[in-house]
Amino acid sequence: MTAQYFKYLLEFKRPGGTSRGVLLEKETFILEVFKDNKKGVGECAVFRGLSFDDRPDYEDKLQWLCENINLDSEYLKEKLREFPSIWFGYEQAGLNLKHGGNLYFPSEFTDGKTPVNINGLIWMGEISFMEEQIQDKLEQGFHCIKLKIGVNWKSEHQILQKLRQKFSEDELELRVDANGGFTKDEARIVLKQLSDLNIHSIEQPIKAGNRSDMKELCAQTPTPIALDEELIGITDLSEKERLLKTVKPQYIILKPALVGGFSGCDEWISLCEEKRIGWWITSALESNIGLNAIAQYTFTKNNSMPQGLGTGGLFTNNFESDLKLTGDRLYFKVK
């Protein structure tokens, strides 16, 4: 088996606003493996500024993987423990090599028979822009919307109030993602305000790494809390268990590129099911290559909640998509 990679720069159609700043482009790396005249493709979806493996030697490690692609997979997994997005790309490439075409996890989803339900994502920006996005998602038929918050809470709160006045909890599920945008004291107030509006959950109300504060918030919150960035960088199974046992969140959010690929997600899911903690899977601005693989994996996990999967429509220069959206249902296009 041989391997090679190339860098690819995804360009946003419109700047994407988060509490960490505005995104104009997204760097990613495509891994290709070859064996017996077959090719497998995977995406090493590093997320600059957020990924645990955003470090100067990233490409060196990717090149090392290409040069050592025939080594035992368990050995490679250990060597790539601090490079979760590279391991994620390796997993994809191996699965694609095995199944061919654009397949990673063959199922009723890839047969085009059964979709994955997803939420609609609303990016931060001027109030008019956020309201425009919301209207667009509602017209498309979304029943679950997630809003990025934490930049201008007063205005964001007003948007949520308007939405809830118009749509009941049964008609529209509302989730919010703060990306660590609040202090603990601010979060206490926000959690109560969200509860008054019957908000489904809030992702990462305070910055990751403040475990005792997060534990306190999760124990007392009137609005379910989901850990997101809090999971990044935790690669040891016993440490994963310690985090969940200590903080006791209501939910966790799994981004395969950030938590060690599909095998990393499997470990988190197993622990959550033992502890009766909810979870769902979210993409993290992958190209259509990684997004396709994540969607296929997500279907196999049999989670009935709306999942946080993108649709590949954010970028001007994305790869051809194998996915199509009908309302809030994501289908695999059978050729």
VOBA-1610 file (N, C-alpha, C; in pm, whole numbers, padded with zeros to 5 digits, always signed):
BEGIN
Met+00085-00120+00000Met+00000+00000+00000Met+00089+00125+00000Thr+00048+00224-00075Thr+00118+00353-00077Thr+00019+00464-00039Ala+00072+00581-00006Ala-00015+00691+00035Ala+00045+00825-00002Gln-00041+00922-00020Gln+00001+01060-00044Gln-00107+01154+00009Tyr-00072+01281+00025Tyr-00172+01377+00072Tyr-00154+01508-00003Phe-00258+01590+00000Phe-00245+01726-00051Phe-00330+01822+00033Lys-00285+01944+00040Lys-00355+02047+00117Lys-00463+02109+00030Tyr-00575+02145+00092Tyr-00684+02208+00018Tyr-00744+02319+00104Leu-00767+02434+00043Leu-00819+02550+00115Leu-00964+02574+00073Leu-01055+02551+00166Leu-01197+02573+00142Leu-01230+02720+00167Glu-01302+02783+00076Glu-01334+02925+00088Glu-01483+02943+00118Phe-01513+03017+00223Phe-01652+03041+00262Phe-01724+03129+00160Lys-01849+03094+00133Lys-01932+03180+00048Lys-01957+03313+00117Arg-01975+03304+00248Arg-02000+03422+00331Arg-01928+03399+00462Pro-01860+03499+00518Pro-01786+03479+00643Pro-01873+03414+00750Gly-01815+03314+00819Gly-01887+03243+00925Gly-01852+03299+01061Gly-01952+03353+01131Gly-01926+03415+01261Gly-01943+03319+01377Thr-01845+03317+01467Thr-01854+03242+01592Thr-01802+03332+01703Ser-01816+03287+01828Ser-01766+03367+01940Ser-01614+03372+01941Arg-01549+03286+01858Arg-01402+03288+01849Arg-01354+03375+01734Gly-01446+03436+01662Gly-01407+03522+01551Gly-01477+03483+01422Val-01441+03550+01315Val-01504+03529+01185Val-01414+03443+01097Leu-01472+03340+01035Leu-01397+03248+00950Leu-01415+03285+00803Leu-01305+03299+00731Leu-01309+03331+00588Leu-01272+03211+00502Glu-01187+03123+00558Glu-01145+03004+00485Glu-01114+02893+00583Lys-01110+02771+00533Lys-01086+02654+00618Lys-00984+02563+00549Glu-00872+02545+00616Glu-00766+02459+00563Glu-00796+02313+00595Thr-00772+02224+00499Thr-00788+02082+00525Thr-00687+02005+00441Phe-00674+01875+00469Phe-00578+01789+00398Phe-00648+01661+00354Ile-00625+01622+00230Ile-00687+01502+00175Ile-00581+01392+00165Leu-00611+01279+00227Leu-00521+01163+00229Leu-00572+01060+00128Glu-00483+01012+00044Glu-00517+00908-00054Glu-00427+00787-00031Val-00488+00667-00027Val-00411+00543-00013Val-00440+00455-00134Phe-00340+00379-00176Phe-00351+00298-00298Phe-00307+00154-00271Lys-00386+00061-00324Lys-00350-00080-00311Lys-00423-00160-00420Asp-00350-00240-00493Asp-00408-00328-00596Asp-00498-00250-00692Asn-00447-00138-00740Asn-00520-00054-00836Asn-00650+00004-00780Lys-00662+00006-00648Lys-00778+00069-00583Lys-00730+00190-00503Lys-00821+00285-00485Lys-00786+00405-00409Lys-00886+00428-00296Gly-00834+00468-00181Gly-00919+00507-00069Gly-00889+00653-00036Val-00995+00729-00008Val-00978+00873+00019Val-01033+00908+00157Gly-00957+00990+00229Gly-01002+01038+00359Gly-00962+01183+00377Glu-01026+01249+00471Glu-00996+01390+00498Glu-00940+01406+00638Cys-00821+01463+00645Cys-00759+01498+00774Cys-00801+01642+00804Ala-00913+01653+00871Ala-00982+01783+00883Ala-00934+01861+01005Val-00812+01909+01000Val-00760+01991+01109Val-00841+02121+01117Phe-00865+02169+01238Phe-00942+02292+01258Phe-00848+02390+01329Arg-00787+02478+01252Arg-00691+02572+01309Arg-00754+02657+01419Gly-00681+02668+01530Gly-00730+02747+01641Gly-00819+02670+01737Leu-00857+02550+01700Leu-00944+02469+01786Leu-00892+02328+01805Ser-00844+02266+01697Ser-00798+02128+01705Ser-00683+02112+01804Phe-00686+02001+01873Phe-00579+01959+01963Phe-00449+01944+01886Asp-00461+01908+01757Asp-00341+01885+01676Asp-00305+02001+01583Asp-00354+02120+01614Asp-00311+02239+01539Asp-00173+02277+01591Arg-00069+02222+01529Arg+00068+02243+01574Arg+00162+02248+01454Pro+00282+02306+01472Pro+00374+02328+01358Pro+00417+02202+01285Asp+00419+02088+01355Asp+00467+01965+01290Asp+00353+01882+01229Tyr+00239+01944+01207Tyr+00123+01870+01155Tyr+00154+01802+01022Glu+00203+01879+00926Glu+00231+01820+00794Glu+00345+01719+00801Asp+00439+01741+00890Asp+00547+01644+00908Asp+00489+01508+00950Lys+00391+01514+01041Lys+00329+01389+01088Lys+00247+01324+00979Leu+00183+01404+00898Leu+00105+01352+00786Leu+00197+01284+00684Gln+00311+01345+00658Gln+00409+01286+00568Gln+00465+01157+00627Trp+00488+01157+00758Trp+00535+01036+00827Trp+00435+00922+00809Leu+00307+00954+00821Leu+00204+00851+00802Leu+00211+00794+00660Cys+00225+00880+00562Cys+00233+00833+00423Cys+00351+00740+00403Glu+00462+00771+00467Glu+00583+00690+00454Glu+00575+00559+00532Asn+00486+00555+00631Asn+00475+00436+00717Asn+00337+00374+00712Ile+00268+00392+00600Ile+00128+00353+00587Ile+00106+00204+00605Asn+00212+00123+00585Asn+00195-00022+00595Asn+00219-00079+00735Leu+00252+00007+00829Leu+00270-00040+00966Leu+00137-00082+01026Asp+00140-00161+01131Asp+00021-00210+01199Asp-00068-00093+01242Ser-00199-00106+01220Ser-00290+00005+01248Ser-00294+00042+01397Glu-00281-00054+01485Glu-00281-00022+01628Glu-00157+00059+01666Tyr-00044+00026+01602Tyr+00078+00103+01625Tyr+00061+00245+01573Leu+00003+00257+01453Leu-00020+00390+01396Leu-00116+00471+01483Lys-00219+00405+01534Lys-00316+00474+01620Lys-00247+00535+01742Glu-00157+00458+01801Glu-00084+00507+01918Glu+00007+00623+01881Lys+00073+00613+01768Lys+00163+00719+01722Lys+00087+00846+01682Leu-00039+00829+01646Leu-00120+00944+01602Leu-00217+00990+01711Arg-00195+00944+01834Arg-00286+00978+01944Arg-00300+01129+01962Glu-00193+01203+01937Glu-00198+01349+01954Glu-00234+01420+01823Phe-00272+01342+01722Phe-00313+01398+01593Phe-00447+01336+01552Pro-00554+01369+01627Pro-00683+01304+01602Pro-00738+01323+01462Ser-00712+01438+01400Ser-00767+01460+01266Ser-00693+01378+01161Ile-00564+01350+01185Ile-00490+01264+01092Ile-00539+01119+01105Trp-00559+01076+01228Trp-00612+00941+01250Trp-00751+00928+01186Phe-00831+01033+01198Phe-00964+01039+01137Phe-00953+01018+00986Gly-00859+01087+00921Gly-00838+01071+00777Gly-00792+00931+00741Tyr-00706+00874+00825Tyr-00656+00738+00803Tyr-00770+00636+00811Glu-00856+00652+00911Glu-00971+00561+00923Glu-01059+00567+00798Gln-01088+00689+00754Gln-01172+00705+00634Gln-01108+00638+00512Ala-00981+00669+00490Ala-00913+00617+00371Ala-00915+00464+00370Gly-00892+00402+00485Gly-00893+00256+00494Gly-01030+00198+00465Leu-01134+00262+00520Leu-01271+00215+00497Leu-01311+00231+00351Asn-01272+00344+00291Asn-01305+00370+00151Asn-01231+00273+00059Leu-01107+00242+00093Leu-01030+00144+00015Leu-01101+00008+00018Lys-01155-00026+00133Lys-01222-00155+00151Lys-01354-00162+00075His-01434-00055+00082His-01571-00060+00029His-01586-00001-00111Gly-01489+00083-00153Gly-01492+00138-00288Gly-01595+00248-00307Gly-01597+00302-00428Gly-01691+00410-00460Gly-01675+00525-00364Asn-01787+00574-00311Asn-01784+00678-00209Asn-01834+00624-00077Leu-01810+00495-00054Leu-01863+00429+00065Leu-01760+00418+00176Tyr-01811+00433+00299Tyr-01730+00416+00420Tyr-01800+00319+00516Phe-01932+00337+00530Phe-02013+00250+00616Phe-02140+00212+00539Pro-02134+00108+00457Pro-02253+00068+00379Pro-02372+00038+00471Ser-02490+00087+00432Ser-02610+00072+00516Ser-02733+00111+00435Glu-02846+00114+00500Glu-02969+00162+00434Glu-02955+00309+00396Phe-02870+00381+00469Phe-02845+00521+00435Phe-02776+00531+00299Thr-02671+00454+00279Thr-02598+00461+00152Thr-02673+00391+00038Asp-02777+00316+00073Asp-02866+00261-00030Asp-02968+00366-00074Gly-02966+00482-00007Gly-03060+00588-00040Gly-03198+00570+00018Lys-03214+00473+00108Lys-03347+00440+00160Lys-03386+00521+00285Thr-03291+00542+00373Thr-03323+00605+00502Thr-03232+00725+00526Pro-03290+00840+00564Pro-03209+00960+00586Pro-03160+00974+00729Val-03077+01076+00751Val-03038+01120+00886Val-03102+01257+00907Asn-03175+01271+01016Asn-03234+01401+01048Asn-03127+01493+01105Ile-03125+01618+01061Ile-03023+01712+01108Ile-03087+01842+01157Asn-03008+01919+01232Asn-03054+02052+01273Asn-03004+02156+01172Gly-03069+02269+01171Gly-03025+02380+01087Gly-02935+02471+01169Leu-02820+02510+01115Leu-02724+02591+01190Leu-02735+02738+01149Ile-02747+02824+01250Ile-02755+02970+01229Ile-02624+03033+01275Trp-02554+03097+01182Trp-02426+03160+01213Trp-02447+03297+01277Met-02351+03338+01359Met-02354+03471+01418Met-02337+03579+01312Gly-02387+03695+01343Gly-02373+03808+01253Gly-02468+03919+01294Glu-02491+04013+01207Glu-02591+04117+01233Glu-02726+04049+01254Ile-02810+04113+01336Ile-02941+04055+01368Ile-03019+04024+01240Ser-03014+04115+01144Ser-03088+04095+01020Ser-03038+03970+00946Phe-02906+03947+00952Phe-02848+03830+00886Phe-02892+03702+00957Met-02892+03703+01091Met-02933+03585+01166Met-03081+03555+01141Glu-03163+03660+01139Glu-03306+03640+01115Glu-03332+03589+00972Glu-03250+03636+00878Glu-03261+03590+00740Glu-03230+03441+00730Gln-03125+03397+00802Gln-03089+03255+00803Gln-03200+03170+00864Ile-03255+03221+00975Ile-03362+03147+01044Ile-03483+03130+00953Gln-03523+03237+00887Gln-03637+03230+00797Gln-03612+03128+00686Asp-03490+03127+00636Asp-03453+03034+00529Asp-03464+02890+00578Lys-03414+02862+00699Lys-03421+02726+00754Lys-03565+02682+00778Leu-03647+02774+00828Leu-03788+02741+00854Leu-03860+02710+00723Glu-03830+02788+00619Glu-03894+02764+00489Glu-03849+02632+00428Gln-03726+02591+00460Gln-03675+02463+00409Gln-03741+02345+00480Gly-03799+02370+00598Gly-03868+02263+00670Gly-03793+02207+00790Phe-03700+02284+00845Phe-03627+02237+00963Phe-03717+02245+01087His-03707+02141+01171His-03781+02138+01297His-03690+02155+01418Cys-03561+02164+01391Cys-03462+02186+01498Cys-03358+02284+01446Ile-03339+02392+01519Ile-03244+02496+01478Ile-03144+02519+01589Lys-03017+02533+01551Lys-02912+02566+01648Lys-02855+02702+01616Leu-02851+02789+01717Leu-02798+02923+01699Leu-02665+02938+01771Lys-02568+02995+01704Lys-02442+03034+01768Lys-02471+03160+01850Ile-02433+03160+01977Ile-02455+03276+02063Ile-02326+03310+02138Gly-02330+03420+02212Gly-02217+03454+02298Gly-02141+03577+02258Val-02186+03646+02153Val-02121+03771+02112Val-02202+03891+02160Asn-02333+03890+02134Asn-02423+03997+02179Asn-02547+03931+02235Trp-02538+03890+02362Trp-02644+03808+02420Trp-02779+03881+02424Lys-02780+04009+02447Lys-02906+04082+02453Lys-02983+04066+02322Ser-02916+04087+02210Ser-02980+04074+02080Ser-03014+03928+02050Glu-02923+03837+02085Glu-02946+03695+02061Glu-03065+03645+02141His-03076+03695+02264His-03189+03658+02350His-03321+03705+02289Gln-03320+03824+02232Gln-03441+03878+02169Gln-03485+03791+02050Ile-03387+03744+01973Ile-03420+03656+01860Ile-03487+03527+01910Leu-03430+03469+02015Leu-03486+03347+02071Leu-03627+03371+02126Gln-03647+03485+02190Gln-03780+03518+02242Gln-03883+03528+02129Lys-03842+03594+02021Lys-03932+03607+01905Lys-03967+03470+01847Leu-03866+03385+01835Leu-03888+03252+01780Leu-03984+03171+01867Arg-03964+03180+01997Arg-04047+03101+02087Arg-04190+03155+02093Gln-04206+03286+02076Gln-04341+03342+02070Gln-04416+03290+01948Lys-04342+03267+01842Lys-04401+03224+01715Lys-04418+03073+01706Phe-04323+03000+01764Phe-04325+02853+01755Phe-04312+02791+01894Ser-04401+02699+01925Ser-04393+02630+02054Ser-04277+02532+02056Glu-04250+02479+02174Glu-04143+02380+02190Glu-04170+02256+02105Asp-04299+02220+02092Asp-04335+02103+02012Asp-04315+02128+01862Glu-04331+02253+01821Glu-04319+02287+01679Glu-04174+02307+01636Leu-04092+02361+01724Leu-03953+02395+01689Leu-03860+02372+01807Glu-03765+02281+01788Glu-03663+02258+01891Glu-03551+02359+01870Leu-03515+02429+01975Leu-03410+02530+01969Leu-03291+02487+02054Arg-03174+02486+01991Arg-03048+02459+02061Arg-02960+02582+02045Val-02871+02605+02141Val-02776+02715+02128Val-02635+02664+02156Asp-02537+02731+02097Asp-02396+02694+02112Asp-02318+02820+02148Ala-02266+02825+02270Ala-02195+02944+02316Ala-02046+02941+02287Asn-01992+02824+02250Asn-01847+02812+02224Asn-01764+02874+02337Gly-01810+02856+02461Gly-01735+02908+02576Gly-01741+03059+02591Gly-01847+03120+02539Gly-01853+03267+02533Gly-01893+03338+02660Phe-01934+03266+02766Phe-01980+03331+02889Phe-01888+03299+03008Thr-01888+03387+03106Thr-01825+03357+03234Thr-01922+03270+03314Lys-01878+03215+03425Lys-01968+03130+03504Lys-02088+03211+03555Asp-02064+03333+03603Asp-02174+03415+03655Asp-02271+03454+03544Glu-02218+03487+03427Glu-02305+03519+03313Glu-02386+03395+03273Ala-02318+03280+03275Ala-02383+03156+03234Ala-02502+03123+03322Arg-02491+03148+03451Arg-02603+03121+03543Arg-02729+03196+03499Ile-02710+03323+03464Ile-02823+03406+03421Ile-02878+03356+03289Val-02788+03329+03195Val-02828+03283+03061Val-02903+03149+03070Leu-02855+03058+03153Leu-02919+02927+03167Leu-03064+02940+03214Lys-03089+03034+03305Lys-03227+03059+03352Lys-03311+03119+03240Gln-03255+03214+03167Gln-03329+03276+03057Gln-03362+03175+02947Leu-03269+03085+02921Leu-03292+02981+02821Leu-03401+02884+02867Ser-03400+02853+02996Ser-03501+02764+03052Ser-03641+02823+03037Asp-03653+02954+03057Asp-03783+03022+03044Asp-03838+03010+02901Leu-03747+02987+02804Leu-03787+02976+02664Leu-03792+02830+02616Asn-03778+02738+02711Asn-03779+02595+02676Asn-03677+02561+02568Ile-03554+02610+02588Ile-03445+02578+02496Ile-03398+02435+02525His-03374+02359+02419His-03336+02218+02435His-03206+02201+02512Ser-03103+02280+02475Ser-02971+02262+02536Ser-02880+02377+02497Ile-02772+02391+02572Ile-02667+02488+02539Ile-02534+02414+02535Glu-02460+02435+02428Glu-02327+02375+02416Glu-02224+02469+02477Gln-02139+02413+02559Gln-02020+02478+02612Gln-02046+02623+02655Pro-02125+02643+02763Pro-02155+02780+02808Pro-02031+02857+02854Ile-01934+02787+02915Ile-01810+02852+02959Ile-01691+02786+02891Lys-01576+02851+02897Lys-01457+02799+02830Lys-01419+02661+02883Ala-01368+02579+02794Ala-01322+02445+02831Ala-01205+02456+02929Gly-01193+02354+03014Gly-01081+02349+03108Gly-01116+02394+03248Asn-01235+02451+03265Asn-01279+02492+03398Asn-01373+02385+03454Arg-01315+02270+03482Arg-01394+02152+03513Arg-01480+02167+03637Ser-01428+02228+03742Ser-01507+02242+03865Ser-01625+02336+03843Asp-01604+02445+03768Asp-01713+02538+03738Asp-01818+02470+03650Met-01772+02392+03554Met-01866+02324+03466Met-01947+02220+03544Lys-01880+02150+03634Lys-01949+02053+03719Lys-02060+02121+03798Glu-02028+02236+03856Glu-02126+02311+03935Glu-02245+02354+03850Leu-02216+02405+03731Leu-02323+02449+03642Leu-02412+02331+03600Cys-02350+02219+03564Cys-02427+02103+03520Cys-02517+02047+03632Ala-02469+02058+03755Ala-02546+02006+03869Ala-02669+02091+03899Gln-02661+02221+03866Gln-02767+02313+03908Gln-02849+02370+03792Thr-02809+02341+03669Thr-02868+02409+03553Thr-03016+02374+03529Pro-03096+02474+03494Pro-03235+02448+03453Pro-03244+02416+03303Thr-03133+02437+03231Thr-03125+02407+03087Thr-03015+02304+03065Pro-03043+02194+02999Pro-02940+02092+02977Pro-02814+02149+02912Ile-02698+02104+02962Ile-02568+02150+02911Ile-02501+02037+02834Ala-02444+02073+02718Ala-02371+01978+02636Ala-02223+02018+02631Leu-02135+01925+02658Leu-01992+01950+02649Leu-01947+01933+02504Asp-01863+02026+02459Asp-01813+02022+02321Asp-01661+02035+02324Glu-01612+02159+02329Glu-01467+02181+02334Glu-01403+02112+02455Glu-01482+02085+02558Glu-01433+02020+02680Glu-01373+01882+02649Leu-01415+01820+02540Leu-01368+01685+02506Leu-01237+01685+02431Ile-01201+01799+02372Ile-01084+01806+02285Ile-00954+01785+02365Gly-00870+01697+02315Gly-00741+01672+02380Gly-00744+01557+02478Ile-00861+01502+02505Ile-00870+01388+02598Ile-00869+01260+02514Thr-00759+01189+02518Thr-00742+01071+02432Thr-00741+00940+02511Asp-00719+00947+02640Asp-00710+00827+02723Asp-00850+00787+02773Leu-00885+00661+02760Leu-01018+00614+02797Leu-01051+00642+02943Ser-00955+00621+03032Ser-00981+00644+03174Ser-01003+00792+03204Glu-00934+00879+03127Glu-00953+01024+03145Glu-01090+01068+03092Lys-01134+01004+02985Lys-01269+01032+02934Lys-01374+00998+03040Glu-01355+00881+03100Glu-01450+00837+03203Glu-01447+00932+03323Arg-01325+00978+03359Arg-01311+01069+03472Arg-01385+01200+03447Leu-01373+01252+03325Leu-01441+01377+03291Leu-01593+01362+03306Leu-01648+01256+03249Leu-01792+01237+03255Leu-01841+01212+03397Lys-01762+01138+03472Lys-01799+01106+03610Lys-01793+01231+03698Thr-01696+01318+03670Thr-01679+01440+03751Thr-01782+01546+03715Val-01794+01577+03587Val-01878+01690+03544Val-02026+01653+03535Lys-02054+01527+03498Lys-02193+01480+03483Lys-02276+01572+03394Pro-02234+01589+03269Pro-02312+01673+03177Pro-02441+01602+03135Gln-02535+01680+03084Gln-02658+01620+03031Gln-02634+01558+02893Tyr-02544+01622+02815Tyr-02511+01575+02680Tyr-02363+01597+02653Ile-02312+01527+02549Ile-02183+01563+02491Ile-02200+01570+02339Ile-02114+01651+02275Ile-02116+01668+02130Ile-01990+01603+02074Leu-02007+01517+01976Leu-01894+01443+01920Leu-01861+01491+01780Lys-01740+01543+01764Lys-01688+01584+01633Lys-01572+01490+01600Pro-01593+01395+01511Pro-01490+01293+01485Pro-01351+01348+01458Ala-01341+01459+01385Ala-01209+01514+01352Ala-01135+01565+01475Leu-01210+01597+01580Leu-01149+01657+01700Leu-01131+01559+01815Val-01203+01445+01809Val-01197+01353+01923Val-01139+01216+01887Gly-01064+01208+01777Gly-00997+01082+01745Gly-01074+00992+01651Gly-01147+01053+01558Gly-01213+00977+01454Gly-01329+00893+01504Phe-01364+00791+01426Phe-01478+00707+01458Phe-01452+00622+01582Ser-01330+00573+01595Ser-01298+00491+01713Ser-01302+00575+01840Gly-01257+00701+01830Gly-01265+00790+01945Gly-01409+00817+01983Cys-01496+00839+01883Cys-01638+00860+01909Cys-01699+00736+01974Asp-01662+00619+01925Asp-01717+00494+01980Asp-01687+00483+02130Glu-01568+00523+02170Glu-01533+00517+02313Glu-01622+00610+02394Trp-01639+00734+02348Trp-01724+00830+02418Trp-01868+00779+02427Ile-01920+00727+02316Ile-02058+00681+02312Ile-02079+00566+02410Ser-01986+00474+02415Ser-01996+00361+02507Ser-02002+00409+02652Leu-01918+00505+02686Leu-01917+00560+02822Leu-02048+00634+02852Cys-02096+00709+02755Cys-02221+00784+02775Cys-02339+00690+02798Glu-02343+00582+02723Glu-02455+00491+02738Glu-02452+00420+02873Glu-02332+00396+02923Glu-02318+00338+03058Glu-02373+00433+03163Lys-02348+00565+03141Lys-02381+00666+03242Lys-02512+00740+03212Arg-02581+00696+03108Arg-02708+00757+03069Arg-02693+00907+03040Ile-02587+00938+02969Ile-02563+01075+02922Ile-02598+01079+02773Gly-02673+01181+02733Gly-02709+01192+02593Gly-02593+01240+02507Trp-02604+01218+02377Trp-02496+01260+02285Trp-02553+01275+02145Trp-02485+01355+02066Trp-02511+01355+01922Trp-02382+01393+01850Ile-02383+01373+01720Ile-02262+01391+01638Ile-02274+01518+01556Thr-02164+01588+01545Thr-02160+01715+01473Thr-02040+01717+01379Ser-02059+01769+01262Ser-01946+01791+01171Ser-01873+01918+01215Ala-01753+01939+01163Ala-01672+02055+01204Ala-01607+02119+01082Leu-01693+02163+00990Leu-01649+02234+00870Leu-01559+02150+00780Glu-01586+02020+00776Glu-01514+01935+00681Glu-01559+01967+00539Ser-01480+01925+00443Ser-01523+01928+00303Ser-01628+01817+00285Asn-01681+01805+00165Asn-01781+01701+00139Asn-01724+01560+00154Ile-01592+01547+00147Ile-01531+01414+00166Ile-01551+01367+00310Gly-01504+01448+00404Gly-01520+01412+00545Gly-01665+01410+00589Leu-01744+01504+00538Leu-01885+01512+00575Leu-01960+01386+00532Asn-01931+01338+00413Asn-01993+01214+00364Asn-01961+01098+00458Ala-01835+01086+00498Ala-01795+00977+00587Ala-01863+00988+00723Ile-01871+01111+00777Ile-01934+01132+00907Ile-02083+01099+00901Ala-02150+01140+00793Ala-02292+01112+00778Ala-02318+00962+00775Gln-02233+00890+00702Gln-02249+00744+00694Gln-02228+00679+00830Tyr-02126+00725+00902Tyr-02099+00673+01036Tyr-02215+00704+01131Thr-02263+00827+01126Thr-02370+00872+01215Thr-02493+00784+01202Phe-02529+00749+01079Phe-02647+00665+01059Phe-02634+00532+01133Thr-02513+00475+01133Thr-02494+00343+01195Thr-02508+00346+01347Lys-02507+00466+01407Lys-02514+00475+01553Lys-02658+00479+01606Asn-02755+00486+01515Asn-02897+00475+01553Asn-02941+00574+01661Asn-02902+00699+01644Asn-02945+00803+01737Asn-03059+00881+01671Ser-03175+00881+01734Ser-03294+00941+01672Ser-03298+01094+01683Met-03210+01153+01763Met-03208+01298+01777Met-03159+01364+01648Pro-03201+01489+01620Pro-03142+01560+01506Pro-02991+01574+01528Gln-02914+01540+01426Gln-02768+01545+01435Gln-02716+01677+01378Gly-02597+01716+01420Gly-02542+01845+01378Gly-02456+01835+01255Leu-02509+01779+01149Leu-02431+01759+01027Leu-02451+01874+00930Gly-02341+01921+00873Gly-02349+02023+00771Gly-02402+01964+00641Thr-02419+02050+00542Thr-02470+02004+00412Thr-02369+02029+00301Gly-02252+02083+00337Gly-02150+02110+00236Gly-02174+02237+00157Gly-02274+02314+00196Gly-02310+02432+00119Gly-02243+02561+00160Leu-02149+02555+00254Leu-02086+02677+00304Leu-01975+02730+00216Phe-01918+02642+00132Phe-01796+02677+00060Phe-01819+02695-00091Thr-01739+02781-00150Thr-01750+02807-00295Thr-01680+02700-00378Asn-01584+02630-00318Asn-01499+02538-00395Asn-01493+02399-00333Asn-01609+02353-00284Asn-01615+02221-00223Asn-01606+02111-00329Phe-01577+01989-00283Phe-01577+01874-00372Phe-01722+01835-00403Glu-01739+01755-00506Glu-01874+01708-00541Glu-01935+01636-00421Ser-02064+01660-00397Ser-02129+01603-00279Ser-02205+01476-00313Asp-02202+01381-00219Asp-02281+01259-00230Asp-02409+01270-00148Leu-02433+01388-00091Leu-02545+01408-00002Leu-02645+01507-00061Lys-02772+01486-00029Lys-02875+01582-00070Lys-02968+01604+00048Leu-03021+01725+00057Leu-03105+01763+00169Leu-03249+01778+00121Thr-03340+01710+00190Thr-03484+01726+00165Thr-03547+01766+00297Gly-03585+01894+00307Gly-03631+01944+00437Gly-03516+01939+00535Asp-03536+01869+00647Asp-03428+01854+00744Asp-03372+01712+00743Arg-03393+01642+00632Arg-03344+01503+00620Arg-03232+01495+00518Leu-03121+01440+00562Leu-03003+01428+00478Leu-03000+01289+00417Tyr-03000+01283+00284Tyr-02998+01156+00211Tyr-02866+01138+00139Phe-02833+01012+00113Phe-02719+00976+00030Phe-02769+00960-00113Lys-02702+01024-00207Lys-02743+01016-00347Lys-02690+00887-00409Val-02779+00802-00449Val-02742+00675-00512Val-02729+00698-00664Lys-02613+00660-00717Lys-02588+00685-00861Lys-02618+00562-00944
//
